[in-house]
């Protein structure tokens, strides 16, 4: 598993004289190890408050650090439904859906309950460093995440609106997990919060065809803790760990198409570009390209079959292009040497692109009640030999099982709920830096989401 180390065993962890050195003693400077936002920086304090209040934690039932769906109705079918215009939140999946909706407001919240961690086995040796054997479970098991969207018709053929989406991840181990490799502190873990603000514009080209486009404004907050020993193999030893929250901003664009072939068949596709973010300078010594962590591009295409007036079947395919972001895609199953972190080719998470198939069923039980069920399956984006940095981001989940319901109330009001479970997934592996030591990454997730909608 990629448990962790900071140097090839041929470069001893404790050397002296004749150009030899102790990595962590020379390169990790105490003045860079602090947890709080510096005084006299009120804007950063405001951003930190927004991150913690708006996101709680920007991680939900996930494919990597992307949510498995957007909106309660979409999540009730495990993220399938790019061809369906059901609420304003669907504008973030496919902006072309907006024009097929009335003026409406959707807002709600998600209760996210992850269980994640890693295990280091007691089977190392051969002069290689190793992580202290044991099971490491992350703190923070419950999080509340809000969501919001609004669609405003401009005329009979065009609409504009706003949608917020959240992505991210969190781990916090109450241990100095890497203290076997140098002076490390606890807790160990990562916080990554990403919020994107979409402003979709949608236009009806014909009665069957609608197109949409949306500029996207992104904000990102990140913090990494307990990784001090890695300073010894970084281009910027003081900018690796325990430097508090740092922030990045960026721009992107999304587009979509919705085509109603006939009364029985609908087609849809949504594409989002990479959101090019400014650099996280406080962690330029940890992340590849000196702190560059862009939000990956994604693409989703799908079909909706309206079998009867009450029954609809949906099937989607989504791809998330993690391979286009070096800080995420660069391999970490290699021997660590001086300069391994922070460079353009520096260590990343070793993730592959996510490729997800999604299937859902929607059934109008009666005139006021719609029931949903869904299942999605994705590839394993973290190979067994890439766990080195993924102990702080064990995003190994692949399957999602969902159920959902919408209940119509009076005067255009409605209430929707979805429940999603991602069963426990375990990825076993080794890493060249820890010799024969084995271990695994673990993830299990449950999510309950509730949304209120109002057509007016």
KAHU-V407585 format. One line per field, one symbol per residue. ss: DSSP state (2 for helix, 1 for strand, 0 for the rest). phi: phi as a letter, one per 40 degrees, with the letter a starting at -180 (. if undefined). A space follows every 10 residues. Layout:
BEGIN
ss->???
phi->???
END
This chain:
BEGIN
ss->0000000000 0000000000 0022222002 2201000000 0222222222 2222200000 0110011000 0222200000 0000000222 2200222222 0001111111 1111111111 0000000000 0001111000 0011111111 1111100111 1111111111 1110000022 2000000111 1111111111 1111000011 1111111111 1111100222 2221000000 0010011111 1111111111 0000111111 1100111000 2220000222 2000100111 1111110000 1111111111 0222022220 0000000000 1000000000 1001111111 1111110011 1111111100 0102220002 2200000011 1111111100 0011111111 1111111111 0222000111 1111111111 111110
phi->.ccaabaccc bdcbbagfgc abdcccbccc cccabbcccg bccccccccc dccccgacbb dbbgbcccab gcccccbfgc hccbbbaccc cccacccdcc bccabbaaab cbbcbbiabb ccbchggcca cddicbbccg bbabbcaaaa bbccacbaaa aaabbbbiaa aaccacdbcc bicbbbcbia bbbbbbbcbc bbbccbccbb baaacbbbbb baabbgbddc dcbbcbdcbb afbgcbbaba baabaabbbc cacbbbbaab bbcccccccc ccbccbcdff gcbccccaaa babbbccacb bbbbabbbbb ccccbdcccd cbcbccbdgc bgcdbcdbcg ccccbbbbba bbbccacbbb bbaaabbbcc cbcdcbcdcc ccaccccbbb bbbaabbcbc fgcabbaabb bbccbbbcib accbgccbaa bbaaababbb bbbbca
END
